[in-house]
Amino acid sequence: MARENITEADEAIIVKAIQDAENNTSGEIRVHIEDTCDGEVLDRAAQVFAYLHMHQTKLRNGVLFYVAMKSHKFAVLGDAGINAVVPKNFWEDITQQVIADFKQGKYAHGLSIGINKAGEQLKHFFPYAGEHKDINELSDDISFGSTLDETPTK
């Protein structure tokens, strides 16, 4: 179901935004999309963050963009390393921008803008260290899952 709201073209735009952002940083960005989130959005995002092993990056600089389409919920969750250095209200500012685009049905655009903003901060605080020092620790693909009881698919 969640996949129905994101076209193949949208998916390609989002994955390209992730790859472009990660080309300039050692940070890792993931996007997870599912249908519903019955509880608190940040709690569910934290569950997905853990399931996707985002807390296991070397510098603790992973960022998750979590979307529950039918529930109309969205969250950005950064790991301890990036949270310690971004400006106050940084995640809230991204959230407002992304939600504004979502309200217009511009899912790929909203996520891409948010990913780019997160990538700028990651680049500033966790610059790319070179081909032999930085590896892509997490998949750039969007993960999908459809309910709270279902395990996300990679």
ChimeraX attribute file (.defattr): number of C-alpha atoms within 10 A of each C-alpha:
attribute: neighborCount
match mode: 1-to-1
recipient: residues
	/A:1	15
	/A:2	18
	/A:3	17
	/A:4	9
	/A:5	15
	/A:6	16
	/A:7	12
	/A:8	11
	/A:9	10
	/A:10	17
	/A:11	16
	/A:12	15
	/A:13	16
	/A:14	26
	/A:15	23
	/A:16	15
	/A:17	23
	/A:18	25
	/A:19	19
	/A:20	14
	/A:21	24
	/A:22	24
	/A:23	19
	/A:24	18
	/A:25	23
	/A:26	26
	/A:27	31
	/A:28	29
	/A:29	28
	/A:30	24
	/A:31	23
	/A:32	22
	/A:33	23
	/A:34	25
	/A:35	21
	/A:36	21
	/A:37	22
	/A:38	11
	/A:39	9
	/A:40	9
	/A:41	20
	/A:42	16
	/A:43	12
	/A:44	18
	/A:45	22
	/A:46	20
	/A:47	13
	/A:48	21
	/A:49	24
	/A:50	12
	/A:51	14
	/A:52	19
	/A:53	13
	/A:54	23
	/A:55	19
	/A:56	15
	/A:57	17
	/A:58	12
	/A:59	15
	/A:60	17
	/A:61	24
	/A:62	27
	/A:63	25
	/A:64	23
	/A:65	23
	/A:66	25
	/A:67	25
	/A:68	23
	/A:69	22
	/A:70	14
	/A:71	13
	/A:72	14
	/A:73	18
	/A:74	20
	/A:75	23
	/A:76	24
	/A:77	19
	/A:78	24
	/A:79	20
	/A:80	14
	/A:81	19
	/A:82	21
	/A:83	17
	/A:84	11
	/A:85	12
	/A:86	16
	/A:87	10
	/A:88	10
	/A:89	9
	/A:90	14
	/A:91	18
	/A:92	12
	/A:93	12
	/A:94	21
	/A:95	18
	/A:96	15
	/A:97	14
	/A:98	25
	/A:99	20
	/A:100	14
	/A:101	16
	/A:102	18
	/A:103	11
	/A:104	9
	/A:105	12
	/A:106	15
	/A:107	22
	/A:108	22
	/A:109	17
	/A:110	23
	/A:111	28
	/A:112	21
	/A:113	17
	/A:114	23
	/A:115	28
	/A:116	18
	/A:117	17
	/A:118	28
	/A:119	28
	/A:120	17
	/A:121	19
	/A:122	27
	/A:123	18
	/A:124	14
	/A:125	17
	/A:126	18
	/A:127	18
	/A:128	18
	/A:129	12
	/A:130	12
	/A:131	8
	/A:132	6
	/A:133	8
	/A:134	14
	/A:135	13
	/A:136	14
	/A:137	16
	/A:138	16
	/A:139	16
	/A:140	19
	/A:141	18
	/A:142	19
	/A:143	18
	/A:144	19
	/A:145	21
	/A:146	20
	/A:147	16
	/A:148	16
	/A:149	7
	/A:150	9
	/A:151	12
	/A:152	17
	/A:153	14
	/A:154	13
